[in-house]
Amino acid sequence: MTKQSFLRGTFILILAGLLTRVLGFVNRIVMARILGEEGVGLYMMAVPTFILAITITQLGLPVAIAKLIAEAEAVGNKQKVQKVLTVSLTVTLTLSVILTAALIVAAPILSRTMLTDQRTYYPLIAILPVVPIIAVSSVLRGYFQGKQNMKPSSFAQVLEQVVRITLIAVCIRTFLPFGVEYAAAGAMLSAVAGELASLLYMFIMFKKEKQTHLSFGFARIIREGQDTFYSLMRIGLPTTGSRFIGSISYFMEPIVVAQSLAAAGITAAIATKQYGELTGYALPLLFLPSFITYALSTSLVPAISEAMAKKQYRLVEYRMQQSMRLSMVSGGWATVILYVFASPLLMLMYGTDHAVMFIKILAPLSILYYFQGPLTAALQALDLAKAAMFNSLIGSIVKIIVIVALASRPEFQIMGVAIAIAVGFITVTLLHFATVLKRVQFTIYLREYLYELICIALSGYTGWYLYNEVVFSASLSIQTLCSILITSLVYFLLLITFSLIKKEELQRLPLIRKLSSLSILK
């Protein structure tokens, strides 16, 4: 198996994340244009349950597996790797059986009483096949990440989106004659098919390795794997607690939104449409750059775990500094592009810019969201997953309270939901940062943050001027693309100028290294 360095592994994940997000947007565009705002609303109301099912099934084990396997690899303990896989597989498969039965019973109640729209029953039922699929794929994903080989999980992400895009139009059009609710269920089934393709690919890659084997047996685990089980749960339970809290919050969100908007005098159909615009159009666009911070987070857990096992504490701080800086510059780029080009991007992607105000309000604040992933990963690697869980709980409570307080008021309505989402992720990010500072030595370089603000301001003005004052083409797509490309180039050059991206980091990237070997960059 090929083990990658921190930056190389991160770079592979970033490329896969970029492809995944681009394909994901193609998927959303197809879905939005075929389903319409009402169908997207039905689909998005079922998505939180989909995420909740994944969270419960995984039980935080991908992170726990990655951490324990990285530690075992650091000291050459192959037997521990086998035990981790065996215990993890048994736990997730057992949970998948229980959860599938629970969803069958709960779906009618959720759709009729809590989501206030009986049509959500069909996309909820379509979720069921994904549960056992996730049970196995989560174990394999954690295994590869713990080995610091990011290629299998990266390729699996891309394959998942390719399958979804291939099938979504077919599934939606097949079920659309029966009603928009059946079409929304068809869209959910395409997501399930993508997860299945992802699992099959990772399983093939695992079998090719021929170093470790998957097996499970409850009685054997009780006899031999208790220590491993407790180690997994010590990491996994707080980790899944954080995700469970986030998933519960996400699950409760459409319920609270529907009830709050009803209190403000908004009908169920209009509330579904408005919520679809916010969560189906605006938020995916705002969270698009998070694939970079996800890549950093995924690589950070095994990297810090390995460094801690070897007592390389300076390396821990260095990885933290690196991750925070790269999160800052990627978040800054997202803020500039999304704020300046919100309207044309929405028009090009969805054929409407009704969600532009959501982006204008949230884009300047979302830069703090991009810090959250690496901070969470650092807390998990430092055995502070429990603290991360409580921070997530506080943020979720704050978000729900603000939704109730603002969305129920006629002057705010759905805009109150957008504000509440921003308040929630800002709260969690600040709490995570404060927790990390209590455990590790971490120097805050204020000069870097000041330079980043300068880069954002200069490139933001450049983007506004190019789009509004310089005519590249009468075509909206060409005008927008040219403006974004030049703005991005200006932003990147500013980052290099202010040393926010280090020369040695660029030289470690596979493409740059290859070019350097050809004497092009001399």
C-alpha positions in Angstrom: 0.0 0.0 0.0 1.2 3.5 -0.9 1.4 5.8 2.1 1.3 9.5 1.2 2.7 12.5 3.1 0.4 14.9 4.8 0.4 17.4 1.9 0.3 14.8 -0.9 -2.6 13.0 0.8 -4.4 16.3 1.3 -3.8 17.2 -2.3 -5.3 13.9 -3.5 -8.3 14.5 -1.4 -8.6 18.1 -2.6 -8.6 17.0 -6.2 -11.2 14.3 -5.5 -13.2 16.8 -3.4 -13.2 19.3 -6.2 -14.4 16.7 -8.7 -17.0 15.5 -6.3 -18.3 19.0 -5.6 -18.4 19.9 -9.3 -20.2 16.6 -10.1 -22.4 17.2 -7.1 -23.5 20.6 -8.5 -24.2 19.0 -11.8 -26.3 16.5 -9.9 -28.2 19.3 -8.1 -28.7 21.3 -11.3 -30.2 18.3 -13.0 -32.4 17.6 -10.0 -33.5 21.3 -9.6 -34.4 21.7 -13.3 -36.4 18.4 -13.4 -38.0 18.4 -9.9 -38.6 22.1 -9.5 -38.5 24.0 -6.3 -41.3 22.0 -4.6 -39.7 18.7 -5.5 -36.3 19.9 -4.3 -38.0 21.0 -1.1 -39.4 17.5 -0.5 -36.0 16.0 -1.2 -34.2 18.4 1.1 -36.7 17.7 3.9 -35.7 14.0 3.7 -32.0 14.6 3.4 -31.5 15.3 7.2 -32.9 11.9 7.9 -30.5 10.4 5.4 -27.6 12.2 7.1 -28.9 11.1 10.5 -29.0 7.4 9.4 -25.5 7.6 8.1 -24.3 9.2 11.4 -25.9 6.5 13.6 -24.7 3.7 11.4 -21.1 4.9 11.3 -21.0 5.6 15.1 -18.0 7.8 14.6 -15.9 4.8 13.6 -14.2 6.1 10.5 -12.3 8.7 12.6 -11.7 6.2 15.4 -10.5 3.5 13.0 -8.2 6.0 11.2 -6.7 7.2 14.6 -6.1 3.7 16.0 -4.7 2.2 12.8 -2.3 5.2 12.4 -1.1 4.6 15.9 -0.7 0.9 15.3 1.2 1.5 12.1 3.5 3.9 13.9 4.6 1.1 16.2 4.2 -1.8 13.7 1.4 -3.6 15.5 -0.4 -5.6 12.7 -2.5 -7.6 15.0 -4.2 -4.5 16.4 -5.1 -3.5 12.8 -7.0 -6.8 12.3 -8.8 -6.4 15.6 -9.9 -2.9 14.8 -11.4 -4.0 11.5 -13.1 -7.0 13.0 -14.7 -5.1 15.9 -15.7 -2.2 13.7 -17.5 -4.3 11.1 -19.5 -6.2 13.7 -20.6 -3.1 15.5 -21.7 -1.2 12.3 -23.6 -4.2 10.8 -25.4 -4.8 14.0 -26.4 -1.1 14.1 -27.6 -1.2 10.5 -30.1 -4.0 11.2 -31.6 -2.1 14.2 -31.7 1.2 12.4 -33.3 -0.2 9.2 -36.2 -1.6 11.3 -36.5 1.7 13.2 -36.8 3.7 10.0 -39.5 1.5 8.6 -41.6 2.2 11.7 -40.8 5.9 12.0 -41.2 7.0 8.4 -45.0 7.4 8.5 -44.9 9.4 11.8 -42.1 11.6 10.6 -43.8 12.5 7.3 -47.3 13.1 8.7 -46.7 14.8 12.1 -43.2 16.3 12.2 -42.4 17.3 8.7 -46.0 18.5 8.1 -46.0 17.1 4.6 -47.1 13.5 4.0 -45.4 13.4 0.7 -42.0 13.2 2.4 -42.8 9.5 3.3 -41.6 8.3 -0.1 -38.1 9.8 -0.1 -37.8 8.7 3.5 -38.5 5.1 2.6 -36.0 5.3 -0.3 -33.3 5.9 2.3 -33.5 2.4 3.8 -31.0 0.5 1.4 -28.2 2.9 2.2 -27.9 1.8 5.9 -26.1 -1.5 5.5 -24.1 -0.1 2.6 -22.7 2.7 4.8 -22.0 0.1 7.6 -19.3 -1.6 5.6 -18.0 1.4 3.6 -17.4 3.4 6.8 -15.0 0.7 8.0 -13.1 0.5 4.8 -12.9 4.3 4.6 -11.4 4.6 8.1 -9.0 1.8 7.3 -7.5 3.4 4.2 -7.3 6.8 5.9 -5.5 5.3 8.9 -3.0 3.8 6.5 -2.6 7.4 5.2 -3.5 6.1 1.7 -6.1 8.6 0.5 -6.5 7.3 -3.1 -9.1 4.6 -2.6 -11.5 6.8 -0.6 -10.9 9.7 -3.0 -11.6 7.6 -6.1 -14.7 6.2 -4.3 -16.1 9.7 -3.7 -15.8 10.6 -7.4 -17.3 7.2 -8.5 -20.2 7.8 -6.2 -21.1 11.1 -7.8 -20.6 9.8 -11.3 -23.1 7.0 -10.6 -25.6 9.5 -9.1 -25.4 11.8 -12.1 -25.8 8.9 -14.5 -28.9 7.7 -12.7 -30.6 10.8 -11.3 -32.3 12.0 -14.5 -33.4 8.4 -15.3 -34.8 7.8 -11.7 -36.6 11.2 -11.5 -38.2 10.9 -15.0 -39.2 7.3 -14.3 -41.1 8.2 -11.2 -42.3 11.7 -12.1 -45.5 10.6 -13.8 -46.7 9.2 -10.5 -46.2 12.5 -8.7 -43.5 14.9 -7.5 -43.1 12.9 -4.2 -42.2 9.7 -6.1 -39.7 11.7 -8.2 -38.1 12.9 -5.0 -37.8 9.3 -3.9 -36.2 8.5 -7.2 -33.6 11.2 -6.6 -32.9 9.6 -3.2 -32.5 6.1 -4.8 -29.8 7.5 -7.2 -27.9 8.6 -4.1 -28.2 5.1 -2.7 -26.9 3.6 -5.9 -23.9 5.9 -5.8 -23.1 4.8 -2.2 -23.2 1.2 -3.4 -20.8 1.8 -6.3 -18.5 3.5 -3.8 -18.5 0.5 -1.5 -17.9 -2.0 -4.2 -14.8 -0.1 -5.4 -13.3 0.2 -1.9 -14.0 -3.5 -1.3 -12.2 -4.4 -4.5 -9.2 -2.2 -3.5 -9.2 -3.8 -0.1 -9.2 -7.3 -1.5 -6.3 -6.5 -3.8 -4.2 -5.5 -0.8 -4.0 -9.1 0.6 -2.6 -7.9 3.9 -5.7 -7.7 6.1 -9.0 -9.5 5.9 -12.5 -8.5 6.9 -14.3 -10.8 9.4 -16.8 -10.5 12.1 -18.2 -12.6 14.9 -19.8 -11.3 18.1 -18.8 -14.1 20.4 -15.1 -13.8 19.3 -15.2 -10.1 19.9 -16.5 -10.5 23.4 -13.6 -12.9 24.1 -10.7 -11.2 22.4 -11.6 -7.7 21.3 -12.9 -6.0 24.4 -9.9 -3.6 24.7 -10.2 -2.7 21.0 -13.9 -2.2 21.4 -13.5 0.1 24.3 -10.7 2.1 22.5 -13.0 2.5 19.5 -15.9 3.6 21.6 -13.8 6.0 23.6 -13.0 7.9 20.4 -16.1 6.9 18.3 -18.8 7.8 20.8 -17.8 11.4 21.4 -17.1 11.8 17.7 -20.4 10.4 16.7 -21.9 12.4 19.5 -20.8 15.6 17.7 -22.1 14.3 14.4 -25.2 13.0 16.0 -25.9 16.4 17.5 -25.3 18.0 14.1 -27.5 15.4 12.4 -30.3 15.8 15.0 -30.1 19.5 14.6 -30.2 19.1 10.9 -33.1 16.7 11.3 -35.0 19.0 13.6 -34.2 22.1 11.4 -36.9 21.6 8.8 -39.4 20.7 11.5 -38.6 23.9 13.5 -38.5 26.0 10.3 -41.9 24.7 9.2 -43.5 25.4 12.6 -41.8 28.8 13.0 -42.8 29.9 9.5 -46.3 28.8 10.1 -46.3 31.0 13.2 -45.2 33.9 11.0 -48.2 33.2 8.7 -46.4 31.3 5.9 -48.3 28.3 4.4 -46.7 24.9 4.2 -46.2 25.0 0.4 -44.5 28.4 0.5 -42.4 27.3 3.5 -41.2 24.2 1.6 -40.3 26.3 -1.4 -38.4 28.9 0.7 -36.5 26.2 2.6 -35.7 24.5 -0.7 -34.2 27.8 -2.0 -32.0 28.2 1.2 -30.9 24.6 1.7 -31.0 23.4 -1.9 -29.6 26.4 -3.7 -27.7 28.8 -1.4 -26.1 26.6 1.2 -24.6 24.0 -1.2 -23.0 26.9 -3.1 -21.7 28.4 0.2 -20.3 25.1 1.4 -18.7 24.2 -1.9 -15.1 25.1 -0.9 -15.4 22.9 2.2 -14.0 20.0 0.2 -10.6 21.7 0.8 -11.1 21.8 4.6 -12.5 18.3 4.5 -9.4 17.1 2.8 -7.3 18.8 5.5 -9.4 17.3 8.2 -9.2 13.8 6.8 -5.4 13.9 6.5 -5.0 15.7 9.9 -6.4 13.0 12.1 -3.8 10.2 11.2 -1.0 12.8 10.8 -1.5 14.2 14.3 -2.2 10.8 15.8 1.1 9.4 14.4 3.0 12.5 15.6 1.6 12.2 19.1 2.4 8.4 19.2 6.0 9.3 18.4 5.9 12.3 20.8 6.7 14.8 18.0 4.9 17.7 19.6 6.5 20.4 17.4 5.2 18.6 14.3 1.7 18.6 15.9 1.7 22.4 16.1 3.2 22.7 12.6 0.4 20.6 11.1 -2.1 22.7 13.0 -0.7 25.9 11.7 -0.5 24.6 8.2 -4.2 23.4 8.3 -5.5 26.7 9.7 -3.6 28.8 7.2 -4.8 26.7 4.2 -8.3 26.8 5.6 -8.1 30.6 5.8 -6.9 31.1 2.3 -9.5 28.7 0.8 -12.2 30.3 2.8 -11.1 33.8 1.7 -11.3 32.8 -2.0 -14.8 31.3 -1.4 -15.9 34.5 0.3 -14.7 36.7 -2.6 -16.2 34.6 -5.4 -19.5 33.8 -3.8 -20.2 37.4 -2.6 -19.2 39.1 -5.9 -20.7 36.6 -8.3 -23.7 35.3 -6.3 -26.3 36.4 -8.8 -24.7 35.1 -12.1 -23.7 31.8 -10.4 -27.2 31.1 -9.3 -28.6 32.0 -12.7 -26.2 29.8 -14.5 -26.7 26.8 -12.2 -30.4 27.0 -11.3 -32.0 29.4 -13.7 -33.0 31.7 -10.9 -31.3 34.0 -8.4 -34.0 34.0 -5.8 -31.4 32.8 -3.2 -29.0 35.7 -3.8 -29.7 37.5 -0.6 -29.0 34.4 1.4 -25.5 34.2 -0.1 -24.9 37.9 0.3 -25.6 37.6 4.0 -23.8 34.3 4.7 -20.7 34.5 2.4 -18.7 37.0 4.5 -19.5 35.0 7.6 -18.8 31.5 6.1 -15.0 32.0 6.2 -15.3 31.0 9.9 -17.1 27.8 8.8 -14.1 26.6 6.9 -11.9 26.6 10.0 -14.4 24.2 11.7 -13.3 21.0 10.0 -9.6 21.1 10.8 -10.3 22.2 14.3 -12.7 19.3 14.8 -10.1 16.8 13.4 -7.4 18.2 15.7 -9.6 17.8 18.7 -10.4 14.2 17.7 -6.7 13.4 17.2 -5.8 15.0 20.6 -8.4 12.8 22.4 -10.7 15.8 22.9 -13.6 14.4 21.0 -15.8 14.8 24.0 -15.1 18.5 24.2 -15.9 18.8 20.4 -19.2 17.0 21.1 -20.2 19.5 23.8 -19.2 22.4 21.5 -21.4 21.1 18.8 -24.3 20.7 21.2 -24.0 24.3 22.3 -23.9 25.5 18.7 -26.9 23.4 17.7 -28.9 24.7 20.6 -28.0 28.3 19.8 -29.0 27.7 16.1 -32.4 26.2 17.0 -33.1 29.0 19.5 -32.3 31.7 17.0 -34.5 30.0 14.3 -37.5 30.0 16.7 -36.8 33.6 17.8 -36.4 35.1 14.3 -38.2 32.8 11.7 -41.5 33.1 13.6 -41.4 36.9 13.2 -43.0 38.2 10.0 -40.2 40.8 9.4 -37.6 38.0 9.3 -39.3 34.8 8.1 -36.9 32.5 6.1 -34.1 35.1 6.4 -34.1 34.4 10.2 -33.2 30.8 9.4 -30.2 31.9 7.3 -29.0 34.1 10.2 -29.5 31.3 12.7 -27.4 28.9 10.6 -24.6 31.5 10.5 -24.8 32.1 14.3 -24.6 28.3 14.8 -21.5 27.5 12.9 -19.7 30.7 14.2 -20.4 29.6 17.8 -19.0 26.1 17.2 -15.9 27.3 15.4 -15.0 29.8 18.2 -15.6 27.1 20.9 -13.4 24.6 19.0 -10.6 27.1 18.7 -10.7 28.0 22.4 -10.6 24.3 23.3 -7.5 23.6 21.1 -5.7 26.5 22.7 -6.1 24.9 26.1 -4.4 21.7 25.0 -1.5 22.5 22.6 0.9 25.3 22.1 -0.4 27.3 19.3 0.9 30.7 18.1 -1.6 33.0 16.4 0.1 35.1 13.7 -2.2 38.1 13.5 -0.1 39.5 10.6 -1.3 36.5 8.4 -4.9 37.3 9.2 -4.4 41.0 8.3 -2.7 40.0 5.0 -5.7 37.7 4.3 -8.1 40.6 4.7 -6.1 42.7 2.3 -6.1 39.8 -0.2 -9.9 39.5 0.1 -10.5 43.2 -0.3 -8.2 43.7 -3.3 -9.4 40.6 -5.2 -13.0 41.3 -4.3 -12.8 44.8 -5.8 -11.0 43.3 -8.8 -13.9 40.9 -9.3 -16.6 43.5 -9.0 -14.8 45.8 -11.5 -14.2 43.1 -14.0 -17.8 41.8 -14.0 -19.5 45.2 -14.0 -17.1 47.4 -16.0 -15.2 45.1 -18.4 -17.2 43.3 -21.2 -15.6 40.0 -22.1 -18.7 38.6 -23.9 -22.5 39.2 -24.2 -22.8 35.6 -22.9 -23.5 35.5 -19.1 -21.5 32.2 -18.8 -18.4 33.5 -20.6 -18.6 36.9 -18.8 -18.8 35.2 -15.4 -16.2 32.6 -16.1 -13.6 35.1 -17.4 -14.2 37.4 -14.4 -13.9 34.5 -11.9 -10.7 33.2 -13.5 -9.0 36.5 -13.5 -10.2 37.3 -9.9 -8.9 33.9 -8.7 -5.5 34.5 -10.4 -5.2 37.9 -8.7 -6.1 36.3 -5.4 -3.6 33.5 -5.8 -0.8 36.0 -6.8 -1.6 38.1 -3.7 -1.4 34.9 -1.5 2.1 34.2 -3.0 3.1 37.9 -2.5 2.1 37.9 1.2 3.6 34.3 1.7 0.2 32.9 2.8 1.0 30.0 0.5 4.6 28.8 1.1 7.0 28.0 -1.8 8.0 24.8 -0.2 4.4 23.7 0.0 3.9 24.3 -3.7 7.0 22.3 -4.5 5.7 19.3 -2.6 2.6 19.0 -4.8 2.8 16.2 -7.3 2.3 18.3 -10.4 4.7 21.1 -9.3 7.3 18.5 -8.4 7.1 16.9 -11.8 7.4 20.2 -13.5 10.4 21.0 -11.4 12.1 17.8 -12.4 11.7 18.8 -16.0 13.5 22.1 -15.2 10.5 24.2 -16.1 10.3 25.9 -12.7 14.0 26.9 -12.4 
